[in-house]
Amino acid sequence: MKWHQKAWGFFKRQSQYNVKESIKASNRGFVPLGGKYFFGTANSTLETNENIFSVVSKLSNTVASLPFRLYDNYEKQTDSFFSKLILNANNNQTLFEVFRSMEVARNTDGNGYALLMRDIRYRVEKIVPLNPALVEPMIDRDTEEIWYRVSNEGKSYYFYNTDIIHVKHIAGNGNIKGISPIRVLRNSIEFDEAVRIFSLEEMRALKDSFILTYDSNVDDERRAAIIEDFRRFYNDNGGVLFQEPGVTIERIEHEFEAADVKVTEEITRDRIANVYNVPAIFLNSDSDSFSSNEQLMQMFVNMTLVPIIKQYEVEFTKKVLTASQRKQGLYFKFNVNSLLRGDMETRSNFYSKALRDGWMTRDEVRELEDLSPVGGKASELWISGDMYPLDLDPALRKSSNESKNDVSD
């Protein structure tokens, strides 16, 4: 039995999924929300346009690489039902691969989908990414609730919105489906491709030209021999050519002007960066707008990553967790601090201030640097004065003068 058949069997057993037989047998109970286009255009563009491939790779790899954890009121939950899904999201993929697949689909089709498969206790046991070409959001005319129709092998299966993780680009006109960035870039891509084809044809058409001059006293037979010898040299694309007395050979230089190609490439890069909302420097474009890498990453995180990962956090919190778990205070969250740590000097200054001001422990610093915790005093908060535990009675602190006069120690 295939996964979608198992999922559908479970789906029918749940009392909250009390779907009418007439709705299951036909599409009359649903209205498509539109925004469809044939799958294949996005993939072909991804495989043939290196700039789009680059930005999609950066976004998908970055999102998938961020630590994604379950929290309970700011406390990370390490021993939970979700822990196994990190390494075994389904039979074939880890959660890293699921996130990357969904992000690639979101940045090409405009929508990324994943099916949540649950056990008998209604806990998620598998997360399966779906081909966006096979998924269509529908709306129930009676309840106005969103459902998802998944097509496979000529059959359609309907899933309630809490069983489908859906992340997308912005949608317009009240549509639930996101707009494909590649469709937005279609004119730019076609223009860029036309310029490349034209430039390639121009390069192929460029051949060396020569002016062959000979004296007027050269007879016809010798002239024919000179021309035939030069023709052989030209057709063989080189070789030895003897320049006889009375014969002059001058080459006509042909140069390919790449300025137009460069300008077109820069315009296309800027448009791709604008559509995907990433700094143009990520596409190897020159930029003097950022004085440091920290400033660049701060802008990337705030303007690009946060809106993306917020979708994943909200979708997983709403649809993976039960209402009682959410009420308890459980939620999912990405950790972007690793992208904002900066270089060694910046991190050292940051950690030093955090430790001395008493809002980070040494073990928390070690954790950010992928070091094991020490425990004991390293797990306590300290403040400078110079450096006492926060819970120490101020009366027990030694002043600098007392320290100088006290030589008993």
Buried (B, 14 or more C-beta within 10 A) or exposed (E): EEBBEEBBEBBEEEEEBEBEEEBEEEEEBBEEBEBEBEBEBBBEBBEEBEBBEBBBBBBBBBBBEBEBBBBEEEEEEEEBBBEEBBEBBBEEBBBBBBBBBBBBBBBBBBBBBBBBBBEEEEBBBBBBBBBBBBBBBBBBEEEEEBBBBBEBEEEBBBBBBBBBBBBBBEBEEEBBBBBBBBBBBEEBBEBBBEBBEEBEEEEEEEEEEEEEEBEEEBEEEBEEEBEEBBEEBBEEEEEEBEEEEEBEBEEEEEEEEEEEBEEBBBBBBBBBBEBBBBBBBBBEBEEEEBEEEBEBBBBBBEEBBEEBBEBBBEBBBBBBBBEEBEEEEBBBBBBBEEBBBBEEEBBEEBBEEBBBEBEBBBBBBBBBEEEEBEEEEBEBBBBEBEEBEEEEEEEEEEEEEEEEEEEEE
